Amino acid sequence: MESFYEFYEKRGDEVVRTGELAVALKVSPASATEMIQRLASKGHLNYVPYKGARLTASGLAFGRTMKRRHRLLEVLLVEVLQFQGDVHEAACRMEHAVDDELEWTLDELLGRPEVDPSGRPIPPPENRHSPFPKQPLVQASTLGSGQGGEILVIAATRENKDLLNGVGISIGTEILNTGSGWRVGGADIDIDDSILHKVLVKARESL
């Protein structure tokens, strides 16, 4: 589906020929045909034998979602985890484990990026509303004066994680913006907001 979405990004609603898909995926034409027929049976493609296929409305939405998750993961791997391996392949392996909640969390954590590390646009979400039933997660650095919350996600480099652990910031602890600084577990700490940008909390009402 992602390959069809990439064709859509480049050419709009033009028909994608079987041979073009085979070349893009580096598979045989027979394998590409089988893939197209399988996607068409699920309602994701309109397929005309010997001519090609184009995305249906549901196929476009599905392809856009998968490409969005893939490119968000590439941002995470490169900018947060500083991954040194094959970023594209790693994101391909990871994207199938991303659900709506994790997609939303990644987007918030990364600051709602618009492009991936290669400069390609990250498709917009199908639904901007939080999938969380109650209060959504927010970046700790965005907590207002007198507002606190429970830390649920930390996505920082090893060096920054050591720094965060050193001041008592860990999963499940409470953090509070006192108005003049930060307080964790009742103790005032000195921490840079740029590091707290990688910490997500379940926000509570301001005091």
C-alpha positions as CSV (number, residue, x, y, z in Angstrom):
1,M,0.0,0.0,0.0
2,E,2.8,2.4,0.8
3,S,4.3,1.9,-2.7
4,F,0.9,2.8,-4.2
5,Y,0.7,5.9,-2.0
6,E,4.2,6.9,-3.2
7,F,3.0,6.7,-6.8
8,Y,-0.1,8.8,-5.7
9,E,2.2,11.4,-4.2
10,K,4.1,11.8,-7.4
11,R,1.4,11.4,-10.0
12,G,-2.0,11.8,-8.3
13,D,-4.8,9.4,-9.4
14,E,-3.0,7.9,-12.4
15,V,-3.2,4.2,-13.0
16,V,-0.1,2.3,-11.8
17,R,0.9,-0.4,-14.2
18,T,1.9,-3.8,-12.9
19,G,5.4,-3.5,-14.4
20,E,5.9,-0.2,-12.6
21,L,5.0,-1.7,-9.3
22,A,7.3,-4.7,-9.9
23,V,10.2,-2.4,-10.6
24,A,9.5,-0.3,-7.5
25,L,9.3,-3.3,-5.3
26,K,12.0,-5.2,-7.0
27,V,9.8,-8.3,-7.5
28,S,8.6,-10.3,-10.5
29,P,5.6,-9.1,-12.5
30,A,3.8,-12.2,-11.4
31,S,4.4,-11.3,-7.7
32,A,3.3,-7.7,-8.4
33,T,0.1,-9.0,-10.0
34,E,-0.7,-11.3,-7.1
35,M,-0.1,-8.4,-4.7
36,I,-2.5,-6.1,-6.7
37,Q,-5.2,-8.7,-6.8
38,R,-5.0,-9.3,-3.1
39,L,-5.3,-5.6,-2.3
40,A,-8.1,-5.2,-4.8
41,S,-10.0,-8.1,-3.1
42,K,-9.8,-6.0,0.2
43,G,-11.2,-3.0,-1.6
44,H,-8.0,-0.9,-1.5
45,L,-7.5,-0.9,-5.3
46,N,-9.5,-0.6,-8.5
47,Y,-7.8,-3.1,-10.8
48,V,-8.2,-3.6,-14.5
49,P,-6.3,-6.7,-15.8
50,Y,-3.5,-5.9,-18.2
51,K,-3.9,-2.2,-17.6
52,G,-3.1,-1.5,-13.9
53,A,-4.7,-0.3,-10.7
54,R,-5.4,2.9,-8.8
55,L,-6.2,3.5,-5.1
56,T,-9.8,3.5,-3.9
57,A,-10.8,6.0,-1.2
58,S,-10.2,3.4,1.5
59,G,-6.9,2.4,-0.1
60,L,-5.8,6.0,-0.2
61,A,-6.6,6.5,3.5
62,F,-4.9,3.2,4.5
63,G,-1.8,4.0,2.4
64,R,-1.6,7.5,3.8
65,T,-1.8,6.2,7.3
66,M,0.9,3.6,6.8
67,K,3.2,6.1,5.1
68,R,2.6,8.6,7.9
69,R,3.6,6.1,10.6
70,H,6.6,5.0,8.6
71,R,7.9,8.6,8.3
72,L,7.2,9.4,11.9
73,L,9.2,6.3,12.9
74,E,12.1,7.5,10.7
75,V,12.1,10.8,12.6
76,L,12.1,8.9,15.9
77,L,15.0,6.7,14.8
78,V,17.1,9.5,13.4
79,E,16.4,12.5,15.7
80,V,15.7,10.8,19.0
81,L,17.3,7.4,19.0
82,Q,20.2,8.4,16.7
83,F,19.9,5.0,15.0
84,Q,22.9,4.2,12.9
85,G,21.5,1.3,10.9
86,D,19.2,1.1,7.9
87,V,16.5,3.6,9.0
88,H,14.1,2.7,6.2
89,E,14.2,-1.0,6.9
90,A,13.9,-0.5,10.6
91,A,10.8,1.7,10.1
92,C,9.3,-0.9,7.8
93,R,9.6,-3.6,10.5
94,M,8.2,-1.3,13.2
95,E,5.3,0.4,11.5
96,H,3.0,-2.6,11.6
97,A,3.1,-2.4,15.4
98,V,1.9,1.2,15.5
99,D,-1.7,1.7,16.4
100,D,-3.7,5.0,16.6
101,E,-2.6,5.7,20.2
102,L,1.0,5.1,19.5
103,E,0.9,7.2,16.3
104,W,-0.7,10.1,18.2
105,T,1.9,9.8,21.0
106,L,4.8,9.7,18.5
107,D,3.5,12.8,16.7
108,E,3.1,14.7,20.0
109,L,6.5,13.6,21.2
110,L,8.3,14.6,18.1
111,G,6.6,18.0,18.0
112,R,4.2,17.2,15.1
113,P,6.9,17.1,12.4
114,E,5.9,18.0,8.8
115,V,8.8,16.2,7.1
116,D,10.9,13.1,7.6
117,P,14.7,13.1,7.9
118,S,15.0,13.0,4.0
119,G,12.7,16.1,3.7
120,R,9.7,14.1,2.4
121,P,6.3,15.3,3.7
122,I,4.7,13.4,6.5
123,P,1.0,12.9,5.6
124,P,-1.5,14.6,7.9
125,P,-3.4,12.4,10.4
126,E,-6.7,10.9,9.4
127,N,-8.1,12.2,12.7
128,R,-6.4,14.9,14.8
129,H,-8.4,14.2,17.9
130,S,-6.7,12.3,20.6
131,P,-7.5,8.5,20.7
132,F,-7.1,8.5,24.5
133,P,-10.4,8.3,26.3
134,K,-9.4,10.8,28.9
135,Q,-6.7,13.5,29.1
136,P,-4.2,13.3,26.3
137,L,-0.4,13.1,26.7
138,V,1.5,16.4,26.4
139,Q,5.1,17.3,26.4
140,A,6.3,18.0,29.9
141,S,7.9,21.2,28.6
142,T,4.4,22.6,27.7
143,L,2.9,22.3,31.2
144,G,1.7,25.6,32.4
145,S,2.5,27.3,35.7
146,G,1.0,25.3,38.5
147,Q,0.3,22.3,36.2
148,G,1.7,18.9,36.7
149,G,1.2,15.3,35.5
150,E,2.3,11.7,35.6
151,I,5.3,10.8,33.3
152,L,4.3,8.0,30.9
153,V,6.8,8.2,28.0
154,I,10.5,9.1,27.9
155,A,12.1,9.1,24.5
156,A,15.5,10.6,24.9
157,T,19.1,9.7,24.0
158,R,21.0,7.5,26.5
159,E,22.9,10.6,27.7
160,N,19.7,12.5,28.4
161,K,18.0,9.6,30.0
162,D,20.9,9.3,32.4
163,L,20.5,13.0,33.2
164,L,16.7,12.6,33.7
165,N,17.2,9.6,35.9
166,G,19.8,11.6,37.9
167,V,17.1,14.2,38.9
168,G,14.5,11.6,39.6
169,I,12.5,11.7,36.3
170,S,11.3,8.3,35.4
171,I,8.1,6.5,34.2
172,G,5.3,6.9,36.7
173,T,6.7,9.8,38.7
174,E,4.9,13.2,39.0
175,I,6.3,16.4,37.6
176,L,5.1,19.9,38.4
177,N,5.7,23.3,36.8
178,T,6.0,25.5,39.9
179,G,6.1,28.7,37.8
180,S,9.7,29.3,38.7
181,G,11.1,25.9,37.9
182,W,10.3,22.2,38.0
183,R,9.5,19.9,40.9
184,V,9.7,16.1,40.8
185,G,8.6,13.9,43.7
186,G,8.4,17.0,46.0
187,A,12.0,18.1,45.2
188,D,12.9,21.1,43.0
189,I,15.2,20.2,40.1
190,D,17.2,22.1,37.5
191,I,16.4,20.7,34.0
192,D,16.5,22.2,30.5
193,D,13.1,22.5,28.8
194,S,14.6,21.1,25.6
195,I,15.2,17.8,27.4
196,L,11.7,17.8,28.8
197,H,10.4,18.1,25.2
198,K,11.1,14.4,25.0
199,V,9.1,13.5,28.1
200,L,5.3,12.9,27.7
201,V,3.0,13.3,30.7
202,K,-0.7,12.7,31.4
203,A,-1.5,16.3,32.4
204,R,-3.6,17.2,35.4
205,E,-5.5,20.3,36.2
206,S,-3.6,23.4,37.3
207,L,-3.3,24.0,41.0
